[in-house]
Amino acid sequence: MTHIFLYGPPGAGKSTLGNLLARNLNLPFVDLDRVVEENAGVTIQNIMEQRGETAFRDLETAALKNVLHQSPSVIALGGGALLRDENRALAESQGRVILLMAELDTLLQRLQNDSNERPLLAGGLRDKLKSLLEKRGAHYRSFPLIIYVDGKTPEQNAYRAQVALGRHRLSAMGEYDVIVGPVASLPRANLIVTDENVAKFHLEKIQSFLNVQPVILPAGEEHKNLETISALWKAFLQNGLDRKSAVIALGGGVVTDMVGFAAATYMRGMDWIAMPTTLLGMADAALGGKTGFDLPEGKNLIGAFHPPKLVWADPQFLSTLPERELVSGMAEAVKHGIISDPELFDLCARGLDWTKENIETVVKRAMAVKIKIIEEDPYEKGFRAALNLGHTVGHAVELVSGFRLRHGEAVAIGMTVEAQYAERIGVAKPSTAERIRQTLEALDLPAQIPRQMPREKIVQAMRMDKKKNARTIRFALPVEIGKVELVDVTDAEEVVGVR
Ligand SMILES: NC(=O)c1ccc[n+]([C@@H]2O[C@H](COP(=O)([O-])OP(=O)(O)OC[C@H]3O[C@@H](n4cnc5c(N)ncnc54)[C@H](O)[C@@H]3O)[C@@H](O)[C@H]2O)c1
């Protein structure tokens, strides 16, 4: 965890947003100008008038160095605090800088309503501010993470900042941080569990941060069973783990589901940390506290809600993921775009090459959608079911294919079929299905049921799915890109076009 710095011109909302961000992320908030004043025992205006700007900047640098020693915090900086190369280097090496920017009129309006003294802007506010923006324009624009705050509420901007940073704190089921970014220092843990494929590429790096014993599982869904769970319990025992221990799950959804379950049940519950290494794991499986394993009779039949203590998603893990797995995971990202993030959907529509090059953005946005939903409805009493978009038909198609289709490929087919149905019954706006189909195809995902696959078997499989009752099936159907609705359907045949 690192500091978060808020920077930008006067009036951009650094303090307001800083307070909100700190509250959302459960971090301390520091206003550097106030620290300077406290240290000096006089106001900044006073320092400027009596000792000049250089003396003020010296005090500012000293204050910055001091706060950097504190635990990770949200720090609002003065509007020129990073003009000094030394300060900028300090901030950028010890945290992430978010540059808040707004139109001149927005800044003016806010400053006119603000009672804080701003010595550099005293007298002729508009002209002074305009010239300050001109002078510092190139400097402000040189920061890689810029949020334009105009027309949005502070709450909306705080959320946008969190998505861009990849930092969230969840509290609806358990309380834990979600971090997207390069792995840095990890909290204490007693064991790392991973699978044989992930171990080859990433175990050494994780062990360089945390030198603990690994348990390496065989890879694949066919090992997501009681035998592996039992092997995990035994490994926990052999390594002397108790209820106060913690275990890291480093891997795809199979590893995180199983480690989460084994941790839920070992000595009535032990902590675990999720480090997802697949796109599906990041966008979906590692978030939300659902853990479990398969029985020969069906997938995920045994499980428990047991949220992790931390989710750390490092997009660099995805560089070693086989292409088909990555593409399959993209289906979940598209799904999250359709549910509530049209911008994410449009980014996905740029195709596979673009998304591969910008995978961190895709991961951050896709995770943010799931986080918002599970925070509102952690135990799937209502809207969490929206996450089933494409899954009712998708699961059935996956099953009928004899699992030759990857989960995401089947979900892609499911999303198109369900969207076409939604249009036929007037739930979805015209052309929604076509947009979905085009986006999936741009990502090399299939978008229609294979010709030879018997439709009746799909309908049968849909009715058998454990989450549905026999007569009606609850579908999450798209209304438009960015909006879905839960609809009870009795005529499953009509969905897949059997009649
Ligand atoms: N708990 C939930 O809410 C939830 C949600 C969705 C899916 N799931 C579960 O997730 C599972 C599917 O997850 P998955 O698609 O991640 O499958 P997976 O864990 O089997 O991983 C897919 C393959 O990629 C390999 N792999 C993983 N990361 C790699 C990396 N960085 N580099 C190279 N190879 C890598 C794995 O060894 C495996 O062979 C299913 O069991 C599903 O039930 C759970």
The ligand as a MOL file (V3000), in Angstrom:
LIG
                    3D

  0  0  0     0  0            999 V3000
M  V30 BEGIN CTAB
M  V30 COUNTS 44 48 0 0 0
M  V30 BEGIN ATOM
M  V30 1 N -16.3250 -17.5170 -6.6580 0
M  V30 2 C -16.8980 -16.8880 -7.6480 0
M  V30 3 O -17.6440 -15.9260 -7.4620 0
M  V30 4 C -16.6150 -17.3400 -9.0520 0
M  V30 5 C -17.0180 -16.5470 -10.1230 0
M  V30 6 C -16.6910 -16.9620 -11.4060 0
M  V30 7 C -16.0070 -18.1590 -11.6120 0
M  V30 8 N -15.6360 -18.9040 -10.5350 0 CHG=1
M  V30 9 C -14.8940 -20.1550 -10.7090 0
M  V30 10 O -13.6490 -19.8620 -11.3220 0
M  V30 11 C -13.1940 -21.0230 -11.9990 0
M  V30 12 C -12.6180 -20.6250 -13.3280 0
M  V30 13 O -11.5440 -19.7540 -13.1120 0
M  V30 14 P -10.3830 -19.5550 -14.1930 0
M  V30 15 O -10.9610 -19.3330 -15.5200 0
M  V30 16 O -9.4610 -18.5600 -13.6210 0 CHG=-1
M  V30 17 O -9.7480 -21.0150 -14.2670 0
M  V30 18 P -8.4070 -21.6980 -13.7140 0
M  V30 19 O -8.1590 -21.3150 -12.3180 0
M  V30 20 O -8.5700 -23.1350 -14.0110 0
M  V30 21 O -7.2800 -21.0910 -14.6370 0
M  V30 22 C -7.2700 -21.3520 -16.0100 0
M  V30 23 C -5.9320 -21.9610 -16.4640 0
M  V30 24 O -4.9590 -20.9290 -16.5110 0
M  V30 25 C -3.8260 -21.2900 -15.7380 0
M  V30 26 N -3.2970 -20.0350 -15.2200 0
M  V30 27 C -3.8400 -19.2500 -14.2740 0
M  V30 28 N -3.1720 -18.1010 -14.1730 0
M  V30 29 C -2.1580 -18.1670 -15.0500 0
M  V30 30 C -1.1230 -17.2640 -15.4090 0
M  V30 31 N -1.0520 -16.0360 -14.9010 0
M  V30 32 N -0.2490 -17.6630 -16.3430 0
M  V30 33 C -0.3600 -18.8950 -16.9260 0
M  V30 34 N -1.3290 -19.7670 -16.6530 0
M  V30 35 C -2.2230 -19.3990 -15.7230 0
M  V30 36 C -4.3360 -22.2620 -14.7250 0
M  V30 37 O -3.3290 -23.1130 -14.2650 0
M  V30 38 C -5.3840 -23.0120 -15.5280 0
M  V30 39 O -4.7650 -23.9980 -16.3000 0
M  V30 40 C -14.3800 -21.9670 -12.1060 0
M  V30 41 O -14.1770 -23.0490 -11.2390 0
M  V30 42 C -15.5560 -21.1210 -11.6410 0
M  V30 43 O -16.5370 -21.9100 -10.9840 0
M  V30 44 C -15.9190 -18.5140 -9.2610 0
M  V30 END ATOM
M  V30 BEGIN BOND
M  V30 1 1 1 2
M  V30 2 2 2 3
M  V30 3 1 2 4
M  V30 4 1 4 5
M  V30 5 2 4 44
M  V30 6 2 5 6
M  V30 7 1 6 7
M  V30 8 2 7 8
M  V30 9 1 8 9
M  V30 10 1 8 44
M  V30 11 1 9 10
M  V30 12 1 9 42
M  V30 13 1 10 11
M  V30 14 1 11 12
M  V30 15 1 11 40
M  V30 16 1 12 13
M  V30 17 1 13 14
M  V30 18 2 14 15
M  V30 19 1 14 16
M  V30 20 1 14 17
M  V30 21 1 17 18
M  V30 22 2 18 19
M  V30 23 1 18 20
M  V30 24 1 18 21
M  V30 25 1 21 22
M  V30 26 1 22 23
M  V30 27 1 23 24
M  V30 28 1 23 38
M  V30 29 1 24 25
M  V30 30 1 25 26
M  V30 31 1 25 36
M  V30 32 1 26 27
M  V30 33 1 26 35
M  V30 34 2 27 28
M  V30 35 1 28 29
M  V30 36 1 29 30
M  V30 37 2 29 35
M  V30 38 1 30 31
M  V30 39 2 30 32
M  V30 40 1 32 33
M  V30 41 2 33 34
M  V30 42 1 34 35
M  V30 43 1 36 37
M  V30 44 1 36 38
M  V30 45 1 38 39
M  V30 46 1 40 41
M  V30 47 1 40 42
M  V30 48 1 42 43
M  V30 END BOND
M  V30 END CTAB
M  END
